[in-house]
Amino acid sequence: MATVNPIQVQKFLKGMEYPASKQDVLDHAKQQGADENVCSTLEQMPDQEFETPADVSKAIGQID
C-alpha cells in the first residue's frame, strides 16, 4: 500500500469541524471523495480525538 502525504489527506478534510473523533475524520473524508488509499490510511490512525488538522497530519506521520 502506498503511503499518502498528509497534505493530500487535508484536501479531503476541508470544512471539517474540530475537535473530531477518528470516525468523524474518516466519515468526512469519505463524503469529500477520499480514495481507498486515503481512507485506509485514516483507519490506521489511533482512536482518539483530534483537536486540529495538524493533529491529524501528525497521526498520519506516525503510521508505519
Backbone hydrogen bonds, N-H to C=O, Kabsch-Sander energy under -0.5 kcal/mol:
donor,donor_aa,acceptor,acceptor_aa,energy
8,Q,5,N,-0.7
9,V,5,N,-1.8
10,Q,6,P,-2.1
11,K,7,I,-1.1
11,K,8,Q,-0.5
12,F,8,Q,-0.7
12,F,9,V,-1.3
13,L,9,V,-0.5
13,L,10,Q,-0.9
14,K,11,K,-0.8
16,M,13,L,-2.3
20,A,50,F,-2.4
22,K,48,Q,-0.7
25,V,21,S,-2.4
26,L,22,K,-2.5
27,D,23,Q,-2.9
28,H,24,D,-2.5
29,A,25,V,-2.4
30,K,26,L,-2.2
31,Q,27,D,-2.2
32,Q,28,H,-1.6
33,G,30,K,-1.6
34,A,29,A,-2.5
39,C,35,D,-2.5
40,S,36,E,-2.7
41,T,37,N,-1.7
42,L,38,V,-2.5
43,E,39,C,-2.1
44,Q,40,S,-0.7
44,Q,41,T,-1.0
45,M,42,L,-1.4
48,Q,46,P,-1.4
50,F,20,A,-3.5
51,E,49,E,-0.5
55,D,52,T,-0.6
56,V,52,T,-1.3
57,S,53,P,-2.4
58,K,54,A,-2.6
59,A,55,D,-2.2
60,I,56,V,-2.3
61,G,57,S,-2.2
62,Q,58,K,-1.0
62,Q,59,A,-0.6
63,I,60,I,-1.3
